[in-house]
């Protein structure tokens, strides 16, 4: 056991202002290091979550592409894809083109008529 005088000397050194200041500086440095580590952990978690979402999206895209590939391996799937991409018909079939009514209408939503040059000039001056 340490004699009483030596303990008193040890306490005097440990409780001195210089040693307390050194301990405070060490504590500040450790706290700062922990803060930086915490920031890195939060960034790593955010990137991990982003990577997980991206991985899930890629998995669903892979499943879609595999289903599309399986469909294209059949004759009916190939025919369906060709009909979607190109305007084609088998011999004996007819192609029907559907035109939307809004494409025929003018600026005001009224149906436009084919008018002659003089009718357009007259409507310009008269205001029809």
C-alpha positions as CSV (number, residue, x, y, z in Angstrom):
1,X,0.0,0.0,0.0
2,X,1.1,3.5,-0.8
3,X,2.1,5.5,2.2
4,X,0.0,8.5,3.1
5,X,2.6,11.1,2.0
6,X,3.1,9.5,-1.5
7,X,-0.7,9.4,-2.0
8,X,-1.0,13.1,-1.1
9,X,1.8,13.9,-3.6
10,X,0.0,11.8,-6.3
11,X,-3.3,13.6,-5.7
12,X,-1.6,16.9,-5.9
13,X,-0.2,16.1,-9.3
14,X,-3.4,14.6,-10.6
15,X,-5.6,17.4,-9.4
16,X,-3.3,20.2,-10.6
17,X,-4.6,22.7,-13.1
18,X,-2.1,21.5,-15.7
19,X,-3.1,17.9,-15.6
20,X,-6.8,18.8,-15.6
21,X,-6.2,21.0,-18.7
22,X,-4.4,18.1,-20.4
23,X,-7.3,15.8,-19.6
24,X,-9.8,18.3,-20.9
25,X,-7.8,18.6,-24.2
26,X,-7.7,14.8,-24.5
27,X,-11.5,14.6,-23.8
28,X,-12.2,17.3,-26.4
29,X,-10.0,15.4,-29.0
30,X,-11.8,12.1,-28.3
31,X,-15.2,13.8,-28.5
32,X,-14.3,15.4,-31.8
33,X,-13.2,12.1,-33.2
34,X,-16.4,10.4,-32.1
35,X,-18.4,13.2,-33.7
36,X,-16.6,12.6,-37.1
37,X,-17.2,8.9,-36.8
38,X,-20.9,9.5,-36.1
39,X,-21.2,11.6,-39.3
40,X,-19.5,9.0,-41.3
41,X,-21.8,6.3,-39.9
42,X,-24.9,8.4,-40.9
43,X,-23.5,8.9,-44.4
44,X,-22.7,5.2,-44.8
45,X,-26.3,4.3,-43.6
46,X,-27.8,6.7,-46.2
47,X,-25.7,5.2,-49.0
48,X,-26.5,1.7,-47.9
49,X,-30.3,2.5,-48.0
50,X,-29.8,4.0,-51.4
51,X,-27.9,1.0,-52.7
52,X,-30.6,-1.3,-51.3
53,X,-33.4,0.6,-53.1
54,X,-31.3,0.6,-56.3
55,X,-30.8,-3.2,-55.9
56,X,-34.5,-3.8,-55.4
57,X,-35.3,-1.7,-58.5
58,X,-32.7,-3.7,-60.5
59,X,-34.2,-6.9,-59.3
60,X,-37.7,-5.9,-60.4
61,X,-36.3,-4.7,-63.7
62,X,-34.6,-8.1,-64.2
63,X,-37.8,-9.9,-63.5
64,X,-39.7,-7.7,-66.0
65,X,-37.0,-8.4,-68.7
66,X,-37.1,-12.1,-68.0
67,X,-40.9,-12.2,-68.4
68,X,-40.6,-10.2,-71.6
69,X,-37.9,-12.5,-72.9
70,X,-40.1,-15.5,-72.1
71,X,-43.0,-13.9,-73.9
72,X,-40.8,-13.2,-77.0
73,X,-39.7,-16.8,-77.2
74,X,-43.2,-17.8,-78.4
75,X,-44.5,-17.1,-81.9
76,X,-47.5,-15.1,-80.6
77,X,-45.2,-12.9,-78.5
78,X,-43.0,-12.1,-81.5
79,X,-46.1,-11.3,-83.6
80,X,-47.5,-9.1,-80.8
81,X,-44.2,-7.2,-80.5
82,X,-43.9,-6.6,-84.2
83,X,-47.5,-5.4,-84.4
84,X,-46.8,-2.9,-81.6
85,X,-43.6,-1.5,-83.1
86,X,-44.6,-1.4,-86.7
87,X,-47.9,-1.0,-88.6
88,X,-48.1,-4.3,-90.3
89,X,-50.9,-6.7,-91.1
90,X,-51.1,-10.3,-92.3
91,X,-52.2,-11.0,-95.8
92,X,-56.0,-10.6,-95.9
93,X,-56.1,-8.3,-92.9
94,X,-56.9,-4.6,-93.1
95,X,-55.4,-1.8,-91.0
96,X,-57.8,0.6,-89.4
97,X,-56.6,4.1,-88.5
98,X,-58.6,5.8,-85.8
99,X,-58.4,9.6,-85.7
100,X,-59.3,11.5,-82.6
101,X,-62.0,14.2,-83.0
102,X,-59.9,16.8,-81.1
103,X,-57.4,16.6,-84.0
104,X,-60.0,17.9,-86.4
105,X,-61.0,20.9,-84.3
106,X,-59.6,24.4,-84.6
107,X,-58.3,26.8,-81.9
108,X,-61.7,27.4,-80.3
109,X,-62.8,23.8,-80.3
110,X,-65.0,24.3,-83.3
111,X,-64.8,22.0,-86.3
112,X,-62.8,23.5,-89.0
113,X,-64.0,23.4,-92.6
114,X,-62.1,23.6,-95.8
115,X,-62.7,27.2,-97.0
116,X,-61.6,28.9,-100.1
117,X,-59.1,31.7,-100.2
118,X,-61.8,34.4,-100.7
119,X,-63.9,33.0,-97.8
120,X,-60.9,33.2,-95.5
121,X,-60.2,36.8,-96.5
122,X,-63.9,37.7,-96.1
123,X,-64.0,36.1,-92.6
124,X,-60.8,38.0,-91.7
125,X,-62.5,41.4,-92.4
126,X,-66.0,40.5,-91.3
127,X,-64.7,38.8,-88.1
128,X,-66.5,35.5,-88.4
